[in-house]
Amino acid sequence: MQKVYQNCYEMDRKCYDVYGLSEDILMEHAAMGMEQYIRRHFAKGVSVLIAAGSGNNGADGIALARLLHGDYKVILYLPFVLKSKMAQLQMDRAQRLGIRSADQLEDSDVIVDALFGSGLNRRLDPKTEHILHQLNSFKGYKIACDVPTGVAENGRLMPLAFKADTTLTMGAHKESLYLDESKDTVGKVKKIDLGVSHSFYEGQSQAFLLETSDLKAPSRKIQSTHKGDFGHAVLFCGEKEGAGVIAGMAAARYGAGLTTLVIHEPITHPPYLMAASIVPLNASAIGIGMGLGSYFEDEFLTQYVIKSHLPIVLDADALYVPRLLDVLEQKDRQIVITPHPKEFVALWKILTGEQLSVLEVQAKRFEMVRRFNAKYPHVTLLLKGANTLIMQEEQLYINPLGCSKLSKGGSGDVLSGLIVSLLAQGYTAIDAAIQGSLALVLAAKKYTGASYAMLPTDLIDELSRLEFS
């Protein structure tokens, strides 16, 4: 788990004022980090095109050119007059080694975008857009310095951006790299330290980036146990019964000692799942909404959902029902809600009266989860997406590990089942949401079939092969 920030200005300033590190020293380490990455992944002698801008991001690129010069075929392209003092200084150093600016862009084995870094807050000019079109058309491996040019400080695209295979971000992870809109632009993200360990560089943060190593799958190390020791997960099975059955299968697979489907009428279900017409007295956690429809009467929902004290997951159809959303007011209850953007639009309208569009939610994902948290800090919100956002009590967690394999009906039902299972086993709401989301994406990554072919049942099968921590 790593810290995430909206920007790094204060941390850079700390390096200057507290550690006595100059801007020049930080820049050298930024360039060295990129140099080391290129040397690790590309053999000496390959061509490296560096498109450098007029400011300090361009200065990083010019310093990189100097460090690679002699071992690689460096092509330094400077499309603008150098404006920052550091860019001018770095160019003077480069020229002393005989490096000159190329007259035009040419495809190379490695292509480095050092035109604009973090902090971009204006639309790109036509000349820059033309350069990006050329860079994106090249076949070489593309590396962005700090943040791909065209990705704004809030993560929005301007509207065109450099499409990186890898982004080498400087100092610390930035929120702009984890907006869904920019996921296919930033590629893989690797952090570069700037003259001191990140433990000295980074400050306090309430946002965190989840990693594969953060998975803590349920463990059964104690041998003298029985099924009751691992909780009783209960899933409501509604009009679209398959959704509830899938959630139940996932809950059972991920360690719940008992799993029951609450049904309205007899259905076909796996033999390891139980069925009941009411919530069993020994239930440990409940999940409702997956394929719910309008199957259950208000009186039934009031008795077994709203007046219940049990930890609960609200998903899908439940997020459109004002009566069920009354649960969010219960401050002494472990509550997880798992909307996708369209469902978030609906529940936000019910809760606040404010009408948003899906596009607005997607454009302001970080803002919207924080606004929800300000209103319901005790509720764990999991906003689904290419980068899932999870928030409770002002702590925000970003799961960037999702993939397009999950873009299929039933994946969300698996997630709900995982979270209910963990709640039933005694996890807190925030831990259940974090661990459930990690299990989902890592199980998807283990699936070896075609990216379009994975079924919810395949995903459930892969859960059994997750490594224990």
Backbone hydrogen bonds, N-H to C=O, Kabsch-Sander energy under -0.5 kcal/mol:
donor,donor_aa,acceptor,acceptor_aa,energy
2,Q,209,L,-2.1
4,V,207,A,-2.2
5,Y,173,H,-2.5
12,D,8,C,-2.4
13,R,9,Y,-2.2
14,K,10,E,-1.9
15,C,11,M,-1.6
16,Y,12,D,-1.6
17,D,13,R,-3.0
18,V,14,K,-2.6
19,Y,14,K,-1.4
21,L,15,C,-2.8
26,L,22,S,-2.0
27,M,23,E,-2.1
28,E,24,D,-2.2
29,H,25,I,-2.0
30,A,26,L,-2.1
31,A,27,M,-2.6
32,M,28,E,-2.6
33,G,29,H,-2.4
34,M,30,A,-1.7
35,E,31,A,-2.7
36,Q,32,M,-2.9
37,Y,33,G,-1.8
38,I,34,M,-2.3
39,R,35,E,-2.7
40,R,36,Q,-2.1
41,H,37,Y,-1.5
42,F,38,I,-2.3
45,G,71,D,-2.1
46,V,43,A,-1.5
48,V,73,K,-2.8
49,L,110,V,-3.1
50,I,48,V,-0.5
50,I,75,I,-3.0
51,A,49,L,-0.5
51,A,112,V,-2.7
52,A,50,I,-0.8
52,A,77,Y,-2.4
53,G,114,A,-2.6
59,A,55,G,-1.8
60,D,56,N,-1.9
61,G,57,N,-1.7
62,I,58,G,-2.4
63,A,59,A,-2.5
64,L,60,D,-2.1
65,A,61,G,-2.1
66,R,62,I,-1.9
67,L,63,A,-1.9
68,L,64,L,-2.0
69,H,65,A,-1.7
70,G,72,Y,-0.9
71,D,68,L,-1.8
72,Y,68,L,-1.7
73,K,46,V,-1.9
74,V,72,Y,-1.4
75,I,48,V,-3.0
76,L,74,V,-0.6
76,L,100,R,-0.6
77,Y,50,I,-3.1
77,Y,75,I,-0.6
78,L,76,L,-0.6
83,K,54,S,-2.1
84,S,54,S,-2.1
88,Q,84,S,-2.1
89,L,85,K,-2.5
90,Q,86,M,-2.8
91,M,87,A,-2.0
92,D,88,Q,-1.9
93,R,89,L,-2.0
94,A,90,Q,-2.3
95,Q,91,M,-2.7
96,R,92,D,-1.5
97,L,93,R,-0.7
97,L,94,A,-1.0
98,G,95,Q,-1.4
99,I,94,A,-2.3
102,A,76,L,-3.6
110,V,47,S,-1.9
111,I,141,Y,-3.0
112,V,49,L,-3.5
113,D,111,I,-0.5
113,D,143,I,-2.9
114,A,51,A,-2.8
114,A,112,V,-0.8
120,L,117,G,-0.6
124,L,158,M,-1.2
129,E,125,D,-2.2
130,H,126,P,-2.3
131,I,127,K,-2.1
132,L,128,T,-2.5
133,H,129,E,-2.3
134,Q,130,H,-1.9
135,L,131,I,-2.7
136,N,132,L,-3.0
137,S,133,H,-1.2
138,F,134,Q,-0.8
138,F,135,L,-1.0
141,Y,109,D,-2.6
143,I,111,I,-3.1
144,A,166,T,-2.4
145,C,113,D,-2.8
146,D,144,A,-0.8
146,D,168,L,-3.1
147,V,145,C,-2.0
151,V,148,P,-2.1
152,A,150,G,-0.7
152,A,156,R,-3.3
153,E,120,L,-2.3
155,G,152,A,-2.0
158,M,150,G,-1.5
158,M,160,L,-0.7
162,F,149,T,-2.7
164,A,162,F,-1.1
164,A,185,T,-2.7
165,D,142,K,-2.3
166,T,142,K,-1.8
167,T,188,K,-3.6
168,L,144,A,-2.6
168,L,166,T,-0.5
169,T,167,T,-0.9
169,T,190,K,-2.0
171,G,192,I,-3.2
172,A,170,M,-1.5
173,H,3,K,-0.7
175,E,5,Y,-2.4
177,L,174,K,-1.8
178,Y,175,E,-2.5
179,L,176,S,-0.6
182,S,179,L,-1.6
183,K,180,D,-1.5
185,T,182,S,-1.4
186,V,182,S,-2.2
187,G,183,K,-1.0
188,K,165,D,-2.5
190,K,167,T,-2.7
192,I,169,T,-2.7
194,L,196,V,-0.5
200,F,197,S,-1.7
201,Y,197,S,-2.1
202,E,198,H,-2.7
208,F,396,L,-2.3
209,L,2,Q,-4.0
210,L,208,F,-0.6
210,L,398,I,-3.1
214,D,211,E,-2.0
215,L,212,T,-1.8
225,T,223,Q,-1.8
229,D,226,H,-2.2
230,F,227,K,-1.5
231,G,228,G,-1.0
233,A,258,L,-2.7
234,V,285,A,-2.1
235,L,260,T,-2.6
236,F,287,G,-2.5
237,C,262,V,-3.1
238,G,236,F,-0.6
238,G,290,M,-0.7
239,E,292,L,-1.4
240,K,291,G,-2.3
241,E,239,E,-1.2
243,A,240,K,-1.4
244,G,240,K,-0.7
245,V,241,E,-2.3
246,I,242,G,-2.7
247,A,243,A,-2.2
248,G,244,G,-2.3
249,M,245,V,-2.6
250,A,246,I,-2.3
251,A,247,A,-2.3
252,A,248,G,-2.5
253,R,249,M,-2.5
254,Y,250,A,-2.0
255,G,252,A,-1.4
256,A,251,A,-1.8
257,G,230,F,-1.4
257,G,231,G,-0.5
258,L,231,G,-1.7
260,T,233,A,-2.7
261,L,274,M,-3.0
262,V,235,L,-2.7
262,V,260,T,-0.5
263,I,261,L,-0.7
263,I,276,A,-2.7
269,H,267,I,-0.5
273,L,270,P,-1.8
274,M,259,T,-2.5
276,A,261,L,-2.4
283,A,280,P,-1.6
284,S,232,H,-3.1
285,A,232,H,-1.5
286,I,311,P,-2.5
287,G,234,V,-2.2
288,I,313,V,-2.5
291,G,289,G,-0.7
292,L,289,G,-1.6
295,Y,292,L,-1.3
301,L,297,E,-2.4
302,T,298,D,-2.8
303,Q,299,E,-2.1
304,Y,300,F,-2.5
305,V,301,L,-2.1
306,I,301,L,-2.0
307,K,302,T,-2.5
308,S,305,V,-0.5
312,I,334,Q,-2.5
313,V,286,I,-1.9
314,L,336,V,-2.7
315,D,288,I,-2.2
315,D,313,V,-0.5
317,D,289,G,-1.8
318,A,315,D,-2.0
319,L,316,A,-2.0
320,Y,317,D,-1.8
321,V,318,A,-1.2
324,L,321,V,-0.5
325,L,321,V,-1.8
326,D,322,P,-0.6
326,D,323,R,-1.0
327,V,324,L,-1.7
328,L,325,L,-1.5
329,E,326,D,-1.9
330,Q,327,V,-2.2
331,K,329,E,-1.1
333,R,330,Q,-1.0
335,I,333,R,-0.7
336,V,312,I,-2.3
337,I,380,T,-2.5
338,T,314,L,-2.0
344,F,340,H,-2.4
345,V,341,P,-2.1
346,A,342,K,-1.6
347,L,343,E,-2.6
348,W,344,F,-2.6
349,K,345,V,-1.8
350,I,346,A,-1.9
351,L,347,L,-2.6
352,T,348,W,-2.5
353,G,348,W,-0.6
353,G,349,K,-1.7
354,E,348,W,-0.6
356,L,354,E,-0.7
361,V,357,S,-2.1
362,Q,358,V,-2.6
363,A,359,L,-2.0
364,K,360,E,-1.3
365,R,362,Q,-0.8
368,M,364,K,-2.9
369,V,365,R,-2.2
370,R,366,F,-1.6
371,R,367,E,-2.2
372,F,368,M,-2.4
373,N,369,V,-2.2
374,A,370,R,-2.0
375,K,371,R,-1.1
375,K,372,F,-0.6
376,Y,372,F,-2.8
379,V,376,Y,-1.4
380,T,335,I,-2.5
381,L,379,V,-0.7
381,L,391,M,-2.5
382,L,337,I,-2.6
382,L,380,T,-0.5
383,L,381,L,-0.6
383,L,389,L,-3.0
384,K,339,P,-2.5
384,K,382,L,-0.8
388,T,399,N,-1.7
389,L,383,L,-2.1
390,I,397,Y,-2.7
391,M,381,L,-2.4
392,Q,395,Q,-1.8
393,E,377,P,-2.5
395,Q,392,Q,-2.3
396,L,206,Q,-3.2
396,L,394,E,-0.6
397,Y,390,I,-3.2
398,I,208,F,-3.0
399,N,388,T,-3.1
399,N,397,Y,-0.5
402,G,386,A,-0.6
406,L,403,C,-1.7
407,S,404,S,-1.7
408,K,406,L,-2.5
411,S,408,K,-1.9
414,V,410,G,-2.0
415,L,411,S,-2.0
416,S,412,G,-2.3
417,G,413,D,-2.2
418,L,414,V,-2.4
419,I,415,L,-2.3
420,V,416,S,-2.6
421,S,417,G,-2.3
422,L,418,L,-2.2
423,L,419,I,-2.6
424,A,420,V,-2.6
425,Q,421,S,-1.4
426,G,423,L,-1.7
427,Y,422,L,-2.5
432,A,428,T,-2.8
433,A,429,A,-2.2
434,I,430,I,-2.4
435,Q,431,D,-2.9
436,G,432,A,-2.5
437,S,433,A,-2.2
438,L,434,I,-2.1
439,A,435,Q,-2.6
440,L,436,G,-2.1
441,V,437,S,-2.0
442,L,438,L,-2.5
443,A,439,A,-2.1
444,A,440,L,-2.0
445,K,441,V,-1.9
446,K,442,L,-1.2
447,Y,443,A,-0.8
447,Y,444,A,-0.8
453,A,450,A,-1.7
454,M,450,A,-0.6
459,L,455,L,-2.1
460,I,456,P,-2.4
461,D,457,T,-2.1
462,E,458,D,-2.1
463,L,459,L,-1.0
463,L,460,I,-0.6
464,S,460,I,-0.6
464,S,461,D,-1.3
465,R,462,E,-1.7
466,L,463,L,-1.3
